[in-house]
Every structure is written in structure tokens, then in C-alpha cells.
Amino acid sequence: MSLRDKTTVVYAAGVVQGIVLVTFPAAGTVFTDSARYDLSSAQYGILFLPQVIAAVAASLAGAGLGVRFGTKRLYLVGLAADLLSMMLLIASSLVVSQKAAAYVLLLGATASLGTGFGLAVPSLNTLAASFNPGAVDRSILILNALLGLGTVLAPIFIAVFVGVGFWVGLPVMSALLLVVLLLASRRLPARVQPTGSAPTGASGAIPRRFWIYAGFAVLYGICETVNGNWCQLEMTRELDASTTVASLALTAFWAMVTVGRVGIASLQRWLPSRLAYHLLPFLLAGAFAIIAVLPANSAALGVVAFGLAGLGCSALLPLTISFGQEELTTFAAKMAGGVIAFYQLGYGIAAFGIGPILDGGVSLSAVYSAAIAIAVGMGAWSVAVARRRPSPAARYPHLGHALG
């Protein structure tokens, strides 16, 4: 299998994983619709608890399992878990009139999705870096941009399928794509050496510096999920948007996540990764501030604001992974999984922690106000993460000393 073919399969997997990952948040209005699943805010939030637990466990266990069984096998098991998730979601739609049974199936589906995400995404980051060892930042940014493309497509597809009265078309389509991907992935190499990592059998001790990366990933997971999981409810409840416009806002968020990743990957000579890493959290804080003060009947401005939030989020997670793999060379094999695990911890805090807060009478606008402080804190934390990385001026001397 040629390098080009291997890279194509990995990048295609990123797109499909993105679609699958956002299937549940994209269908948020379906799950809370009184005519369908009729979930409360708390029930909707708790729906993501099994996903977080499974994703954290799978991500942490994945590195050791990858050494034992190979990255390819781990990746394929992750895809199979994703496929099971979509099948359980489809099954829940068949028993939606039986609320308890449908909810149990939904919980099983999110648990399976978490397992798939926790195994497949770190494996994909490892594969992308190993296939392009001379351009780790760029290859991981591109992979995550394509994953972001999938997250853009999910709310578009759900809006189309809801429009034709067949919302379950999204998990059906996702299941078919996963089957095709499983077949196409059979020829990938069984084992790869993570870029910059020590040979298999090297010390597995966790470096102290890893916890700096882990803390940043938690903060990022909270910020991304406040947008990705609660955007549509903010649009419909606070800004009086229709479900179609709410889907458009979620699409705008994920679209700008993708645009930002592609842009920073393409413009590294003019906008070095380290500089972007320091600036993006403050852009995100500004977006949160706008969302928090938007008045009712300002749905169009909400779409723009969530797009700005997506740009603020864009490159932060992939750069955290690539920075860590380049700095912590003896831990590189476990870096992607570790960062993904703590990102999922932050995801969980925002995904199921906000539901009870809303049921207690707090508005989503107040939640976005609180998120400003988290984004600013992430900006300050970015200095600790990137402090050992060569400065932009050292990496790109043609830019002069202005970059510092």
C-alpha cells in the first residue's frame, strides 16, 4: 500500500469519525423534542456520561494496547465500536414510544461511541504523524481539520434528514460509511513507530510535563463542548431560532473549527503554531462574551458568534497533541491517547454538568458568561504548555524578532 493510499485512508477516517462523533449533539433537538424522545436538559446531559467514561478509559488503555496489538488493530476495533454505536442509535428510534428502553439504548450507544472515539482518534493521530515524520504539526492539523469537516457535515445531514421526516437517516448513513472504511483499512500497516518516540519497551513513566498538557486539554474540552453540545439549545431557547437555524449555528461552529485548522496548517510560515496557540483562546473568550450578551431574536448574530467560537477552538487540540509528541519523545506513543483522555474529561464536565445547572434555573447565557473565564485561563495556560517549544523567531528567522 503506497504512502499516498495510506494517508488517504487515514484522512478519510478522520472525516467519518467526525460525522459519527457529532451525530448525538447534532440530534440534540430530536432527543429533547416532546414528540420524540422527550429528554429533559439533565437527561440530555447525562446521555454523554457513558461516552466520556468509555472514551477516557479507552484513550488511557489504548497506548499500552497499541504496543501489544498494533495501532492498526486498535484503530479497527475503534471503528467497530463506532459502528455498534450507530446500530444502537438506530435501534432506539424503533422503540422511541417506550421511553425507558429507548434511553437505555441511547446510553449504550454513547458508551460505544466513547470507546470508538477513545481508540480510533489517538490511533489516527499516531498514524498521521508516522506517515509524515517531517511535518508532524501539519499532518496532525490536516487530519483534525478533516475530522472537523465531518463534524460540519453532521448537523447539515441531520437538518436535511429532519426536513424530510427521517432523522435516523444520519446514523444509517454513518453506519454504511463505517462499513466501507473498515474494508478500506484492512491494508494499513499493522504497526507503526510514533514520530520521535523511543523504541518499544522504553520506560512508560509519565513525565511531569504531561500534566501541563493534560490540564490544558481539560480546559479545552470544556470550551469546545459548551459550543458543540449546547449551541443548538442556546439558539432555540435564548435567541428564538428555528431548529434549522440552530443546526446552521452548529454547522458554522464546526466549519470554522475546520477552516482554522486548515488555515493554520497552511500559513505556518506567516502564523507560527506557537503564536496561534497563544492567540486563539482569547479569540474564543471574545466569542463567548458576544454569545452571552446577545438579545432574543438575534439568531443571525448567534450563527456568526458561534462561527467565531469555532475559529477560536480550531487548532488548539491538534497542536496540543503535536507539541506534546515533539517535546515528550519517550512518551510520544501515549501522548495522543493521554491528551484525548483529558480532553474527554473536559467534554464530560460540560456535556453532563451543564444539564442539572439549567434545570436548576440558570440560563445558558450565564453559562457562556462563565465560559469566558475558562477561555482566558486557557490562554494563560498556553504559555506553560509551549514554553519549551522554540520561539517563532527561532523556528522562522525570516520573520524577524517581532514574533518573540
Secondary structure, 3 states (H helix, E strand, C coil): CCHHHHHHHHHHHHHHHHHHHCHHHHCHHHHHCCCCCCCCHHHHHHCCHHHHHHHHHHHHHHHHHHHHHCHHHHHHHHHHHHHHHHHHHHHHHHCCCCHHHHHHHHHHHHHHHHHHHHHHHHHHHHHHHHHCCCCHHHHHHHHHHHHHHHHHHHHHHHHHHHHCCCCCHHHHHHHHHHHHHHHHHHHCCCCCCCCCCCCCCCCCCCCCCHHHHHHHHHHHHHHHHHHHCCHHHHHHHHCCCCHHHHHHHHHHHHHHHHHHHHHHHHCCCCCCHHHHHHHHHHHHHHHHHHHHHCCCCCHHHHHHHHHHHHHHHCCHHHHHHHHHHHHCHHHHHHHHHHHHHHHHHHHHHHHHHHHHHHHCCCCHHHHHHHHHHHHHHHHHHHHHHHCCCCCHHHHCHHHCHHHC
